[in-house]
Amino acid sequence: MTQPFIEFKDVSKSFGNLQVLDKVNLKIYSGEITSIIGKSGVGKSVLLKHIIGLLKPDSGQILIKGKPLSEFSKAEWKAFKRSLSYMFQNNALFDSLTVFENIALPLVERTKLPPQEIKKRVDFRIAQFELEEVRDRYPSQISGGMQKRVALARALVTEPTMILFDEPTTGLDPLRKNAVLNMIAHYQHEIGFTGVMVSHDIPDVFFISNRVAIIENKKIPFQGTPLELEQSDNEIVWQFIHGQEVLQDQLTGLNPRPEVEKLVEKLLKQVALKKTIFTVVLFTIDDLEEIKKGVGYIASQRIFQCLAMTLKRYMSNKDYAARFGSSEILAVLPGADASRAEEIINKISSDCSQQELMDPTKYKKVCIDFCLKAGILEVRQPMDMATLLASAKKNQKVIAKMECKGVSGKK
């Protein structure tokens, strides 16, 4: 197995009585972008500061290519630090220096290169990042996007083996944020540096990352590829991946999916013992992804929220419901038979048909036909979750629909 470039082994760190890291284990591989994600204040930046030596662990080890950092000689440590570069959260450009002077600063301070060689290297980065027109301007005279390019050019001018990115997109609007992430991915692919990125931009960073590590509750409960992240059944991981959906579900009153899955498992065990029955209803909004693409994200989410809030209105406090996909909700009715589910569906059908979102005249630019389906399954015998969902889906019928009927822009 490939040896990690940097490895944290049982690293713990406290500040007074506040413990930030508790036996953290992390592997960072050469030539990859590893993103460290987590909530604010959980220790993401503390990990970076351990790598560059600003902090030392209270216990545990940090290994560089298999050798503990604590065993480095002064010469080895100096060489390692020269191989690192850092892109700060707020760029950290010097207002009194021009773009050229900001990019040149690491070479001036950390090397003994002659002025002509420094100029040659800085000119190369200025051309690479298309900064020729602003080379003699000051940071306050250029846009935020250009400032990010200057910061990345400065980070690369020493030709580092590794670049550490501390929240590189903080404070940027969505367009500029995507531009910065694309820029990092492009130059990493072109140059091949190892990148470690602390970020809270989920899921955006997943698309440019080779590996992702989640820090939560002082530990790292997951590290792996974005694909492994997506396939993980860890509850903490699921909440990070579906963070936006979790927020929307909290606003509509839906339960977390892992909570409902555990409830179904418990009920299925009771069914196997002939102690109970229960009923599930699987609701699906057909063509919700097409609505998102054609009409807009807000419209698609308003339709989903309308269904969720209407459903919750007719459920009892013993019932549960959770999102089981971008366009599906599973309702679980413990102890109930199919007749109670039919009552709820009939009420939802009546309510949804009268909603503004089901009025085609409200879609002025683009209108897309869609329908709401519901499938009832009365569970009286044991089965697995996949069979339960498939059976409920097979029983689905249309309970409400929106037809554009010649509205301009119909799809």
C-alpha positions as CSV (number, residue, x, y, z in Angstrom):
1,M,0.0,0.0,0.0
2,T,1.2,3.5,-0.9
3,Q,2.9,5.3,2.0
4,P,1.1,8.5,3.1
5,F,3.1,11.8,2.5
6,I,1.8,13.0,5.9
7,E,0.2,10.9,8.6
8,F,-1.4,11.8,11.9
9,K,-1.3,9.0,14.4
10,D,-3.4,9.4,17.6
11,V,-2.8,13.1,17.7
12,S,-4.4,15.0,20.6
13,K,-4.4,18.7,21.3
14,S,-5.9,20.8,24.0
15,F,-5.8,24.5,24.8
16,G,-6.2,24.8,28.5
17,N,-9.3,22.9,29.5
18,L,-10.6,22.8,25.9
19,Q,-9.7,19.7,24.0
20,V,-9.8,20.2,20.2
21,L,-8.3,17.0,18.9
22,D,-8.7,13.5,20.5
23,K,-6.5,10.8,19.1
24,V,-7.0,11.9,15.5
25,N,-5.8,9.7,12.7
26,L,-5.4,11.1,9.2
27,K,-3.5,10.2,6.0
28,I,-2.6,12.6,3.2
29,Y,-1.2,11.2,0.0
30,S,1.2,12.9,-2.5
31,G,-0.2,14.4,-5.7
32,E,-3.8,14.5,-4.3
33,I,-6.1,17.1,-3.0
34,T,-7.4,16.2,0.4
35,S,-10.3,18.3,1.8
36,I,-10.9,18.5,5.5
37,I,-14.5,19.4,6.2
38,G,-16.3,20.2,9.4
39,K,-18.3,22.8,11.3
40,S,-16.8,26.1,12.4
41,G,-14.5,25.8,15.4
42,V,-14.0,22.0,15.4
43,G,-10.3,22.1,14.7
44,K,-9.8,22.1,10.9
45,S,-7.3,25.0,11.0
46,V,-5.6,23.4,14.0
47,L,-4.7,20.4,11.8
48,L,-3.1,22.7,9.3
49,K,-1.1,24.4,12.0
50,H,0.3,21.1,13.1
51,I,1.5,20.3,9.6
52,I,3.5,23.6,9.3
53,G,4.8,23.4,12.9
54,L,2.9,26.3,14.4
55,L,1.5,23.8,16.9
56,K,2.8,20.6,18.4
57,P,0.6,17.7,19.5
58,D,0.2,17.0,23.2
59,S,0.4,13.3,22.4
60,G,0.6,11.2,19.3
61,Q,2.8,11.5,16.2
62,I,2.9,13.3,12.9
63,L,4.9,11.4,10.3
64,I,6.3,12.8,7.1
65,K,7.0,10.0,4.6
66,G,7.0,7.6,7.5
67,K,9.4,9.5,9.7
68,P,8.1,11.2,12.9
69,L,8.3,15.0,12.6
70,S,9.6,15.1,16.2
71,E,12.7,13.2,15.0
72,F,13.6,15.6,12.2
73,S,16.9,17.3,12.3
74,K,17.0,21.1,11.9
75,A,18.2,20.7,8.3
76,E,15.4,18.2,7.6
77,W,12.8,20.4,9.2
78,K,14.0,23.5,7.3
79,A,13.9,21.5,4.0
80,F,10.4,20.3,4.7
81,K,9.1,23.8,5.5
82,R,10.7,25.1,2.3
83,S,8.6,22.5,0.4
84,L,5.3,23.9,1.9
85,S,3.2,26.9,0.9
86,Y,0.1,28.4,2.5
87,M,-2.9,30.1,0.9
88,F,-4.5,32.0,3.7
89,Q,-8.3,32.4,4.4
90,N,-8.4,36.1,3.5
91,N,-5.5,36.1,1.0
92,A,-3.1,37.9,3.5
93,L,-1.9,40.2,0.7
94,F,0.2,43.2,1.8
95,D,-1.7,46.5,0.9
96,S,1.6,48.4,0.6
97,L,3.0,46.0,-2.0
98,T,2.1,45.7,-5.6
99,V,0.9,42.5,-7.2
100,F,4.4,41.8,-8.4
101,E,5.9,42.5,-5.0
102,N,3.3,40.3,-3.2
103,I,4.1,37.3,-5.4
104,A,7.8,37.9,-5.1
105,L,7.8,38.2,-1.3
106,P,8.4,34.4,-0.5
107,L,11.4,34.3,-2.9
108,V,12.8,37.5,-1.4
109,E,12.4,36.3,2.2
110,R,13.2,32.6,1.9
111,T,15.8,32.3,-0.8
112,K,19.1,33.8,-1.9
113,L,18.1,34.0,-5.6
114,P,19.5,36.9,-7.6
115,P,16.9,39.7,-8.5
116,Q,16.9,38.6,-12.2
117,E,15.9,35.0,-11.3
118,I,13.2,36.2,-8.9
119,K,11.8,38.5,-11.6
120,K,11.9,35.6,-14.1
121,R,9.9,33.3,-11.7
122,V,7.4,36.0,-10.8
123,D,6.9,37.0,-14.4
124,F,6.1,33.3,-15.2
125,R,3.4,33.1,-12.5
126,I,2.0,36.5,-13.5
127,A,1.6,35.2,-17.1
128,Q,0.3,31.9,-15.9
129,F,-2.5,33.5,-13.9
130,E,-3.2,36.2,-16.5
131,L,-2.2,39.1,-14.2
132,E,-0.1,41.1,-16.6
133,E,-2.5,44.1,-16.6
134,V,-2.5,44.4,-12.8
135,R,1.2,43.6,-12.0
136,D,1.9,47.1,-10.8
137,R,-1.4,47.7,-9.0
138,Y,-2.0,47.3,-5.2
139,P,-4.5,44.7,-3.8
140,S,-7.1,47.4,-3.1
141,Q,-7.1,48.3,-6.8
142,I,-8.1,44.8,-8.0
143,S,-11.1,42.6,-7.7
144,G,-11.6,39.9,-5.1
145,G,-11.3,37.2,-7.8
146,M,-7.9,38.6,-8.9
147,Q,-6.8,38.8,-5.3
148,K,-7.4,35.1,-5.0
149,R,-5.3,34.5,-8.1
150,V,-2.5,36.6,-6.7
151,A,-2.6,34.7,-3.5
152,L,-2.4,31.3,-5.4
153,A,0.4,32.7,-7.6
154,R,2.3,33.6,-4.5
155,A,1.7,30.2,-3.0
156,L,3.1,28.5,-6.1
157,V,6.0,30.8,-6.8
158,T,8.4,28.8,-4.6
159,E,7.4,25.6,-6.5
160,P,6.2,23.9,-3.3
161,T,5.6,20.2,-3.0
162,M,2.5,20.9,-0.9
163,I,0.0,23.8,-0.6
164,L,-2.3,24.2,2.4
165,F,-5.5,26.0,1.7
166,D,-7.3,27.5,4.7
167,E,-10.9,28.2,3.7
168,P,-9.9,29.6,0.3
169,T,-13.4,30.6,-0.7
170,T,-14.6,32.3,2.5
171,G,-16.7,35.4,1.8
172,L,-17.0,34.8,-1.9
173,D,-20.3,34.7,-3.9
174,P,-21.2,31.4,-5.6
175,L,-19.7,32.4,-9.0
176,R,-16.4,33.5,-7.5
177,K,-16.3,30.5,-5.2
178,N,-16.6,28.1,-8.1
179,A,-14.0,30.0,-10.0
180,V,-11.5,29.7,-7.2
181,L,-12.2,26.0,-6.8
182,N,-11.8,25.4,-10.5
183,M,-8.6,27.4,-10.5
184,I,-7.2,25.2,-7.7
185,A,-8.2,22.0,-9.4
186,H,-6.8,23.2,-12.8
187,Y,-3.4,24.2,-11.4
188,Q,-3.1,21.1,-9.2
189,H,-3.7,19.0,-12.3
190,E,-1.2,21.0,-14.3
191,I,1.5,21.2,-11.7
192,G,0.8,18.1,-9.6
193,F,1.3,19.6,-6.1
194,T,-0.2,18.0,-3.0
195,G,-3.1,20.0,-1.7
196,V,-4.7,20.0,1.8
197,M,-7.8,22.2,1.9
198,V,-9.8,23.2,4.9
199,S,-13.3,24.1,3.8
200,H,-17.0,24.2,4.7
201,D,-18.2,24.5,1.0
202,I,-20.1,21.2,0.9
203,P,-20.6,19.6,-1.6
204,D,-18.6,21.8,-3.9
205,V,-15.2,20.7,-2.6
206,F,-16.1,17.0,-3.2
207,F,-15.8,17.6,-7.0
208,I,-12.2,18.7,-6.9
209,S,-11.0,16.4,-4.1
210,N,-9.3,13.0,-4.4
211,R,-9.9,12.4,-0.7
212,V,-12.2,13.8,2.0
213,A,-11.8,13.8,5.8
214,I,-14.5,14.8,8.2
215,I,-13.6,16.2,11.6
216,E,-16.4,16.0,14.2
217,N,-16.5,15.7,18.0
218,K,-12.6,16.0,18.2
219,K,-12.1,13.0,15.9
220,I,-12.1,12.0,12.2
221,P,-15.0,9.6,11.8
222,F,-14.5,9.3,8.0
223,Q,-11.7,9.6,5.5
224,G,-11.8,8.3,2.0
225,T,-12.6,9.1,-1.6
226,P,-15.7,11.2,-2.6
227,L,-17.3,7.9,-3.9
228,E,-16.7,6.1,-0.6
229,L,-18.1,9.2,1.2
230,E,-21.3,9.0,-0.9
231,Q,-21.6,5.2,-0.3
232,S,-21.0,5.5,3.5
233,D,-23.8,4.6,5.9
234,N,-22.2,6.5,8.8
235,E,-24.9,8.9,10.2
236,I,-22.4,11.8,10.6
237,V,-21.2,11.4,7.0
238,W,-24.8,11.3,5.7
239,Q,-25.6,14.6,7.5
240,F,-22.5,16.3,5.9
241,I,-23.3,15.0,2.4
242,H,-27.0,16.0,2.6
243,G,-26.4,19.1,4.7
244,Q,-28.6,21.3,2.5
245,E,-31.3,18.7,2.5
246,V,-31.1,18.3,6.3
247,L,-31.6,22.1,6.7
248,Q,-34.6,22.0,4.4
249,D,-36.0,19.0,6.2
250,Q,-35.6,20.7,9.6
251,L,-37.6,23.6,8.2
252,T,-40.4,21.3,7.1
253,G,-40.4,19.1,10.2
254,L,-39.2,15.9,8.5
255,N,-37.1,13.5,10.6
256,P,-33.5,12.6,9.8
257,R,-33.3,9.6,7.4
258,P,-31.1,7.5,9.7
259,E,-33.6,7.9,12.5
260,V,-36.5,6.6,10.3
261,E,-34.3,3.8,9.0
262,K,-33.7,2.7,12.6
263,L,-37.4,2.9,13.4
264,V,-38.2,0.7,10.4
265,E,-35.6,-1.9,11.5
266,K,-37.1,-2.0,15.0
267,L,-40.7,-2.3,13.6
268,L,-39.6,-5.1,11.3
269,K,-38.2,-7.1,14.2
270,Q,-41.5,-6.7,16.0
271,V,-43.4,-7.8,12.9
272,A,-41.2,-10.9,12.8
273,L,-42.3,-11.7,16.4
274,K,-45.9,-11.1,15.4
275,K,-46.1,-8.3,17.9
276,T,-47.2,-5.5,15.6
277,I,-48.0,-4.4,12.0
278,F,-47.2,-1.0,10.5
279,T,-47.8,0.8,7.3
280,V,-45.5,2.9,5.1
281,V,-46.3,5.4,2.3
282,L,-43.7,6.3,-0.3
283,F,-44.4,9.7,-1.9
284,T,-42.6,10.6,-5.1
285,I,-42.6,13.9,-7.1
286,D,-42.1,12.9,-10.7
287,D,-39.8,15.0,-12.8
288,L,-38.5,17.0,-9.8
289,E,-35.0,17.0,-11.3
290,E,-36.4,18.3,-14.6
291,I,-38.2,21.1,-12.7
292,K,-34.9,21.9,-11.0
293,K,-33.1,22.1,-14.3
294,G,-35.8,23.8,-16.4
295,V,-37.8,26.0,-14.0
296,G,-35.3,26.5,-11.2
297,Y,-33.9,25.2,-7.9
298,I,-36.3,27.3,-5.7
299,A,-39.4,26.1,-7.5
300,S,-38.3,22.4,-7.1
301,Q,-37.6,22.9,-3.4
302,R,-40.9,24.7,-2.8
303,I,-42.8,21.8,-4.4
304,F,-40.9,19.4,-2.1
305,Q,-41.5,21.5,1.0
306,C,-45.2,21.8,0.1
307,L,-45.5,18.0,0.1
308,A,-43.5,17.6,3.3
309,M,-45.4,20.3,5.3
310,T,-48.8,19.0,4.0
311,L,-47.9,15.5,5.0
312,K,-46.7,16.5,8.5
313,R,-50.0,18.4,9.0
314,Y,-52.0,15.1,8.9
315,M,-49.5,12.8,10.7
316,S,-49.8,12.0,14.4
317,N,-47.0,12.6,16.9
318,K,-46.3,8.8,16.7
319,D,-45.7,8.9,13.0
320,Y,-42.4,9.6,11.2
321,A,-41.4,10.8,7.8
322,A,-38.0,11.4,6.1
323,R,-36.6,12.3,2.8
324,F,-35.4,9.1,1.0
325,G,-34.0,10.8,-2.1
326,S,-34.1,14.2,-3.7
327,S,-37.8,13.7,-4.8
328,E,-39.0,11.0,-2.3
329,I,-40.5,11.0,1.2
330,L,-41.1,7.8,3.2
331,A,-43.8,8.1,5.9
332,V,-43.9,5.4,8.6
333,L,-47.2,4.8,10.5
334,P,-46.5,2.5,13.5
335,G,-49.4,0.2,14.4
336,A,-51.6,1.5,11.6
337,D,-53.2,-0.4,8.7
338,A,-53.6,0.7,5.1
339,S,-56.9,2.5,5.8
340,R,-55.3,5.2,7.9
341,A,-52.7,5.7,5.1
342,E,-55.5,6.1,2.6
343,E,-57.1,8.8,4.8
344,I,-53.9,10.8,4.9
345,I,-53.3,10.5,1.1
346,N,-56.9,11.7,0.4
347,K,-56.3,14.8,2.5
348,I,-52.9,15.5,0.9
349,S,-54.4,15.0,-2.6
350,S,-57.1,17.5,-1.9
351,D,-54.8,20.1,-0.3
352,C,-52.0,19.8,-2.9
353,S,-54.4,20.2,-5.8
354,Q,-55.4,23.6,-4.5
355,Q,-51.8,24.9,-3.9
356,E,-50.4,27.8,-6.0
357,L,-47.6,25.5,-7.1
358,M,-50.1,23.4,-8.9
359,D,-51.4,26.3,-10.9
360,P,-49.8,26.4,-14.4
361,T,-50.5,30.1,-14.9
362,K,-47.9,30.9,-12.2
363,Y,-45.1,29.6,-14.4
364,K,-44.5,32.6,-16.6
365,K,-41.3,31.4,-18.4
366,V,-41.0,27.7,-18.3
367,C,-43.7,25.2,-17.3
368,I,-43.1,21.4,-16.8
369,D,-45.8,18.9,-16.2
370,F,-45.3,16.9,-13.0
371,C,-47.3,14.7,-10.7
372,L,-47.3,13.5,-7.1
373,K,-47.5,9.8,-6.5
374,A,-48.1,7.8,-3.4
375,G,-47.7,4.0,-2.7
376,I,-49.0,2.3,0.4
377,L,-47.5,-0.9,1.9
378,E,-49.1,-2.6,4.9
379,V,-46.2,-4.5,6.5
380,R,-47.3,-7.8,8.1
381,Q,-44.3,-9.9,7.4
382,P,-40.5,-9.5,7.7
383,M,-38.5,-8.0,4.7
384,D,-35.5,-5.9,4.2
385,M,-35.5,-2.1,3.6
386,A,-34.8,-2.4,-0.1
387,T,-37.8,-4.8,-0.6
388,L,-40.0,-2.5,1.5
389,L,-39.2,0.5,-0.6
390,A,-39.5,-1.4,-3.9
391,S,-42.9,-2.8,-2.9
392,A,-44.2,0.6,-1.8
393,K,-43.0,2.1,-5.1
394,K,-44.7,-0.6,-7.1
395,N,-48.0,0.3,-5.4
396,Q,-47.7,4.0,-6.3
397,K,-50.6,5.9,-7.9
398,V,-51.0,9.5,-9.0
399,I,-52.7,11.5,-6.3
400,A,-52.2,15.1,-7.7
401,K,-50.8,16.5,-10.9
402,M,-49.9,19.8,-12.6
403,E,-50.5,20.0,-16.3
404,C,-49.2,23.0,-18.3
405,K,-52.0,22.9,-20.9
406,G,-50.5,25.1,-23.5
407,V,-48.8,27.5,-21.1
408,S,-45.9,29.3,-22.9
409,G,-42.6,27.5,-22.5
410,K,-44.3,24.1,-21.7
411,K,-42.0,21.2,-21.4
